[in-house]
Amino acid sequence: MTIRNTRTGGQILIDQLVAQGVERVTCVPGESYLAALDALHDSPIDVVICRAEGGAAMMAEAYGKLTGRPGVCFVTRGPGATNASHGVHIAMQDSTPMILFVGQVDTGMREREAFQELDYKAVFGTLAKWAVEIDRPDRIPELVARAFRVAMQGRPGPVVIALPENMLTETAAVADAMRVEPAVSWPAPADIERVGAMLASAKAPLVILGGSRWTDEATKSIARFAERFDLPVATSFRRASLIDADHSHYAGDLGIGPSPSLKDRITKADVILLIGGRMSEMPSSSYTLLDIPTPQQKLIHVHPGSEELGRVYQPALAIQATPGAFAAAVETLKPAGAIAWKGEAAKAHADYLAWTDKARELPGTFQYGQVMTWLRDRLPKDAIVCNGAGNYAGWIHRHHRFHSFAAQLAPTSGSMGYGVPAAVLAKRQYPDRVVVAFAGDGCFLMNGQEFATAVQYDAPLIVIVVDNSQYGTIRMHQERDYPGRVVGTQLRNPDFAMYAKAFGGHGERVERTEEFAPAFERALASGKPSILHCIIDPRAISVGKDFVPSVKA
């Protein structure tokens, strides 16, 4: 181990990020970590300057989803940290590796409620996987290396590191930590034999893919495994890009309002192989698809985190392994004899195609479903599609078909405002791929200011704003539970096309279905970040049924 020359804490910190292979960081600058910012000046790390901490943290989370390495975000103390908590929560519920560095008051001022002081261990203790404050610069390599390991190992998640202002300017002579690679938990050979035996005795098995710690090769390996055993394969909520939608064994995704045929297939299955996912509230249809604590189906649960095995559902076979390790282990597994369920995968895929193929007619002149099916055919197979939360996302999940690994960036936590920041990071990371962000009018304005970040970095993403002048999901539930009592859900929106132009981007207003395709082509050809402001009838509030307001608000 080589002891480096005396360096400031800020320089030691940035040197650790370089040692860990960090390509870029997102940030909103703050005086509390100026020493770290100064060290970034001479580093090879790309610094993405954001407009609000929530957007910066979401960008870092998107990086973790895309690469499997922690996305890194810097924010200032107090309100900077609390603003960034949105991204931390997403990373936690989505099992995404991420590290948030937060400025902190001088150590000599702690416990006085100094300017913007927070107890970060208390604030983020239940929100993050780990929260720590670094008091001495000589401990930076140790604790940063540990943070990368915690963020990636087992079930991935976010780490929050507080950086006292004086610690970053103090000096120390200390060696850099080596690059961290997360430990990989492998299934025992006996476990793989049991998987084969349980499938051999099955009559109606099903595979469900979810979670994180996947690789492109692992998804292809599981697809080959499904082919050998003729297994139907479903994906968990907002994990649709874990298998090519055109694959002959794909049965669809388990999101909000899943296909009735897929739900029926799950309830009638006798063996379910759940790889990587947790079957939490959304994919389990509010915990109704599998009995708790012991499912009627024989559940084989594969997950990298031991704490998740049996947390809700008691499995017949629990395997602590990463999806990649499990996929590699089953490469040589073959059916022991005749397959009792032969042909069921083809039926499941046919059901999926029928469920997603054609969009129903909506009220109004803008047919959102038809636009989605047009985009499904128009977008390149490696296009990255991003969205936040809201009813508008239902059309994406129902009609778009993902073909490439990590092509879907969306929060399983259901956080609004995610689509635009995620798209900015995706376009920065993959400038040659088409990146499209969808957002409702309410969703867009939660982090729409990051469109300015896209313009600053010449990241020509396309944002499709679906505007029904209301918080549509909440209005729908409001009408269901409190009919005729509309309050707090109506919106008066700006001209989002003009908004795009004001930032230096391309913008167009779309009111009719036939206007969309040429507007999209012009946006793509413009070479600028673009917004297509699409006006949709307020009654077209759900992919499944029309909405009839009890009163006109």
N, C-alpha and C positions, 0 to 999 in steps of 0.2 A: 504494500500500500504506500503510495507516494503522497507525502504531505505537501499540499500546495502552499505557495507564498501567502502571506497575510492578505486577506480580502475582507471587504465589508460583508455584512450579512446579506445585503441585497445582491451583491455579486456572487456570493456562494449559492444563494437560492437559484439564480438564473443559470449558473453553471450546472446545477443539479438537473434542471429541466432539459438542458442540452444533453447531458449524460443519459437521460431517460428517453431521448429521441423525440422530444416534443417538437413538432413542426410549427405550430402556431398557437397563440393564445388569444382569447377574447378579453376585452376589458372596457370598463369605464374608468378613466383616470381619477386618482384621489391623492391628496397631499399626504395621506397616511402611509402610502407605500412608494413615495417618490424615489427612494434609493433603489428599489427593485425595477421601477420604470427606467431609471438611468442605466442600469445594467443591461436592460433589454436593448438599449440603443446600439450597442456594439455586438449583439448576439445574432446568430443566424435565424432566430425565431421570428416568424411573421406575426406582427401585432395587429389584430383586427380591432379597430376602435369602434365601439358601439354607442348607441344613443341612450340606452337605459339598461340598468343592471339585469332586469328580468330577461331582456333579449340576449344580453351577453351570456348569461348562464344557460339559456336554452340553446344557444349556438354551441357552447361547450358540450352540452348533453348530446346534441346531434352528432358532434364529432365522435363521441364515444360510441354511439350507435353505428356509425359508418365504419369505424376502424377497429373497434375492440380495445383500443388504448384509451386511457383517460383523457377526456377533453379538459382543458385547463382554462380557468377564468379568474381574472383579478378584479376585485371591487374594493371600494373604500369602506371604512367602518360605519357602524350604525345604520342609517337608512340605505346605504349602498348594499350592505349585507342582507337586510330584510327584503329589499327589492329583489335581490338575487335568489331568495328562498324559493321562488316559483320553480326555477330550474333545478334546484336541489331536490325538491319534492318529486318532480318528474323523474329525475335520475334514480331516486330511491324506488319508486313504484314500478319503473320500467327496467330495473336491474341494469343500469347503465354505468360504466366506469367514468368518474368525473372527479376533478379536484377544484375546489373553490378556495382561492387565497383571499383573505380579508385583512385589510389594515386594522390595526388596533392602537389604542392609546399607549403612550409611554408607560413602561412598567412602573415607574415611580408615581403614576397618577391613578393606578387601579384602585377600585373599591371606593372612589369618590364620586361616582357618576360623572366623570369628566366628559368633555365634549364628545358626543356620539359614542360613548362607551357602552359596550355590551359584554355580557358573559357568554361567549360563543359556545362553550360546552353546554351551557344550560339552554340557550336558544336553539341550537341545532342538534342537541343530544338525541332527540327522538326523530329528527327529520333526516339526519344523515347516518351513514354507516359508522362513521367515526368523526369526532371533532377534537381538535387539539390546538394548543397555543404553544408557540416556540419561544422560549424565554432567552435562549443563548444562541449566538450564531454558530458555535462549534457543534451544535446538535442538529443543524439544518440538514446535512446529508443523511443522517440516521433517520430523522422523522419524515423527510420527503420520500426516501426510498420505501419506508414502511407505508406511507400513504398510497404510493403507486401499487404496492402489493395488496393492501386492503381493498383498494378500489377495484382491482381486477380479479382477485382470488375468491373462490367459493361462489356465492351469489354476488355479482358485481354491484357496485353502488357508489354514492358520492362520499367524498371526504372533505371536510371543511378545516382549513388551517388558518389560524389567526396569527398575524405578524405585527408584534409591537413595533411602533415607529422607531424607538431608539435601538432595538435589536437589529434592525436592518442597517443602521449606520455604524454599529459597533464592529470591531474587526476580530478575526480569528485565523489561525493557520490550521487547516483541517483537510483531510483527504476527501475527494469526491466519492460518492457511492457508485457502485457498478449498476449497469442497466438491469432493471427488474423484469423478469419474465414470470408470470403467475404459475403457481404449481397446478398441475393437471391431475385431477383424480380420475383413475381408470377403473372400469368395472372388472370385478374378478371373473376369471374364466368360468367359474361355476355359475355366476349370475347370467352370463351369456347362454350357457347351456339351459338354464331354467327358462330364459326367454324363448328359446327354441322349443322347449317342452310345452310351455303354456300355449304357444301358437299352434303346436301340433294337435293339442286337444281342443282348440277353439272351433267355434262354428261361425262366429260373426265378430271378428276382431276389427279394431280401428286404431289408427295412429293419429296423435295430436301433437303438433310442433309449436313450441313457444319459447319465451324467455330469451336470454342472451348467451354469449360465449359460443356463438355459432361462427363457422367460417364458410366460405363459398364451397370449398371441397366437402365439408361435412354435409351440407344440404344436398349435394349431388350424390354423396354416398348413401344417405338415407333414401333418396329417390330410387337408387339401384336396389336397395334392400326391399323397398316397397314393391318394386317390379318382381323380384324373385319370389316374394310371398303373396303377390297379388293383393296387397293391402290398400284399402282406401286411406288417404292421408288428408287430414284437416289441419288448418292453422288456427292459432289462437288470435285473440283480438289484436288487430294492428300488427300482426306478424306475417302477413300474407306473402311477403317476399322470401319466405323460407323454402318455397318450392315454386317452380314455374307453373303459372296458372294453366298453361297448355298441356301440362303433364297428364297423361292418360289416367293417373291414379288420384288426381287432386279432387277432393270432395267439397272444398269451400272453406270459408273462414267462420269462426265462432265469435262474432261481434255482437253488436246491438241489433236485435231483430234478425237472427240467423235464419237460414233456409229451414222450413219445417221438415223437409226430408232429411236434412243433416241432423237436426235435433232428434228426430225419430231414430235415425241410424245409431246415434250415441246411446239413447235410452235402451235400445234393443241389443246393443253390443254385449258380448260375454267377456271379452278381453279388450282393455284399452291400454295402449302404450303411449304414455304422456312423456315427451322428451323435452326437457328444458323449461317448460312452463309451470305455472302454479295453479291454473284453473281457478283464478280469483273471480270476483263478482261478475265482470262483464262476460268473459268466455263461458262461464258456467250458468248464464242466464239467471243471475241472482242466486247462485248456489242451489239450483233446482235440478241440474242435469245429472249430478252424482249425489248419492246419499251421503250424509255426514253422520258419524265419522267413518263408517264402513260402506263403500259403494257396493251396489249389487253386482256390478261388473268386477271382474278380476283386474285390478289396477296395477300396472307396472309403471312406477314413477321413476324417471331418470332425471336427476337434478344435481348441479355441482355443489349446492349448499346443503349440508346435513340437516340444518335447522328447518328446511322446507319439506323434508321427507316425513310425512305423517303429521305435519302442522295442522292441516284441515282434514285431509282424506287419508285414512289408514290404508296403505297399499298392500296388495298381496305380495308384491316384490318391490323393495326399495333399493335403488341403485344410485349410490353417490358417484356421479361421473359428469364431466362436462359433455355437452352434446357432441363436440368434436371427437372426444375419446370414445364415446359410445358408438358413434358412427363408424369409426375405424375398427372397433372391436366386432361389429356385426358384418363387416365386409365379407367374411368367409362363412357366415351362417346361411344355411340353405334349408329348404323344407325337408322334413324327414320322410314325407310320403305325399299322397294325394292331398290337394288343398280343398277342404270342404266348402270354402266360401268362394270358389273360383267364379270369376265374372262379376263379383260385387263391386270391385273397384271401378270397373267400366260403367256400371249402373250409377255409382255415386258421382262419377265425373259427368255423366250425361245429365244427372239431376242438377249439378252445379251449373253446367252450361245453360240449361233451360231456365234456371232461376236468375241468371245474370245477363242473359243475352239481350233481350229487348226491354226498353224502358217504357213504363206506362205513360199515358197521356196526362199532362198536368194542366191545371187552370192557368190561363195567361198565354202571352205570346212568346215567352222564353221557356223552351222545353229543356230544362236542366238535364234530364235523363238522356235525351238525344245528344246533347253536347258531350256528355260523358262517354257514350258509346262511340261518338265520332273521334274523341281524343284517344279512346282505347285502340282504335285502328291507326290513328295518325302518329302517336308518340313513338319514338324509337324504343326498342325493347329494354334498353339500359337507362331510360329516363327515370329520374328521381322525382317522386311525387310526395309532397309534404302537406300536412294540414294540422289544424288545431282541433278544437272541439265545437260541436254544434250539430244541429240536424243536417246541415249541408253536407257533412262528411258521410252521411248514410249512402249517398249516391256514389261516392268514391268506392266505398267498401262493397257495394252491391254490383256495380257495373265495370269498374276498372279492373284490369287483369295485370298483375305484376309478374315479370319474367326474370328479373335479375336480383341477385342477392343484395340486400341493403338498399333496395329501391324504394322502400316505404319508410318515410320518417313521419311518425305520428305518435302522440303521447298516449300510452295505455292508461295513464292517470286521468285523462280527460281534461287536460289543462287548455284553456283558451289562450290565443295569442301565440301559439307555437309555430305555426306554419311558415310565416315570413322569416323569423330568425333562423329556423332550421334550413330554409331554402338558401339564405345568404351564405351560411357555412358550407352547405353542400356544393354550391356553385363555386365557392372559393377553393374547395377541396378538389372538385372535379370540373374544371372549367370547360372541358370538351363535351360534357353530358348535358342534355336538356333537363332543366330543373323547373318544375311547376309547383307553385304553392296555391292551395285553395284556402279561402277564408270567408266566413260569414261577415256581414257588416259589423256586428258586435265583436267578433273575434279579431278582425283585422285591426281595429283601432286600439286594441290592447298592446300591440307591439308593432303597429304599422310604421312607426318612426324609423325602424330598422331598414326600411326601403331606402333611406338616405345612406345607410351603410353600403347597400348594394350599389348605389350610384357612385359613391366615393371609390369603391374598389373595382369598378367596371365589371360587375357580376350580373350579366344579363339574364336574370331569372324572369319568369312570367308569373304574376300573381293574378289569380282569378277570384275577384270579390263577388260573392253571391249575396245580393242586397235585397232583403225583404222588409227593411225598416223596422226590425224588431229583434229582441232576443228570442228567437223562434222556439228553441227547445223549452225555455221557461214559460213562454206564452202558451205553448201546447199543453204543458202540464198544469198551468194555471187555469186554462179553460176546462180541463178535465176535473180538477179538484174544486175550483171556485168559479163556476161558469157565471159570466156576466159581470165579474168583478176584476176588470183589467186595471192593473196598476204596476208601474215600474218596469214594463217590458217594451214600450214603444220607443223608437229611435228616430231622430231627425239627422240624416246623414249629409256629409259634404259630397261634392262631385269628386269621386275617387279618381277619375281620369285626369281631372285638373290637378289633383293632389300629386299624381305621378309626374305630370309635366312641371309642377312647381319645384320638384326635387331634381329635375333634369332628366327624367325618364320618359318613356313612351306611355301614353294613356289613351284608352278609347272606351266609350260608353256603348254597351250592347243591350238592346231592348227586345230584339227578335231573334229567334233561333238561327235563321239564315244569315244573320249578321256575324255570328260568332266565328265561323271557320275563316273567313277572310280577315277578320280582326286578329285572330290568333296568328295567322301567317304573317301579317304585317308586324305584329309584335316580335315574332321570331326573327324576321328579317331586319328589324330596326337595330339589332345589336345593343340595345339598351335594356336596363331593367324596365319592366312593363307592368302595367295594371290594366286588366280588362274589367270594367265596372259593369257587371251583369245584373239587370233588374228582373227580379222574379216575383211573381204574384204571391202575396202573403198566404194565400190558401194552399200553395204548393209547399207545404211545410214538412212533409214526410215522404220518404221514398216508398212507403207502404200504403198510405191513404191520404186523402185530401183533408184539409183542415177548414172547418166552417166556423168562423168566429161568432160568438154569441152576441157580441156588440162590436161596433166599429169604433176603435179607440183613436 
